[in-house]
Amino acid sequence: MPSNAPEWERYERDRNWLWGAVHELPAGVLWGATGATAAECAEMMAGLEEFASVCERLGLSEDHTAFIEGCRWHFEHYPHYLGRRRHFVDYATYVQDRKGSLTVQLPTAPRR
């Protein structure tokens, strides 16, 4: 087994976890089967930063930049939306008003 096997396991686990959080966009950011709270978005931001570090160590940063930045945008903005949701029709409208992307594309899993 390669010496960086734990890094690859972490990469795969975190990639799937992050994708689970954003795959229902533009409906909203998920935490499991329910909408994320502001505190959960902060926890996802911390996990995203670790995922970015793992990608860097594995040499995947360039291929995953759009995914990481897309997740970051939503994890930063969703708590703001939650605190002011009565002012918006829905999260999709909130995202469009702020020139955000309505989707985040999952990067292709690399061959190792």
Summary of the structure (lengths in Angstrom):
residues: 112
radius of gyration: 14.7
end to end distance: 11.5
largest distance: 53.2
contacts: 301
relative contact order: 0.18
helix: 63%
strand: 4%
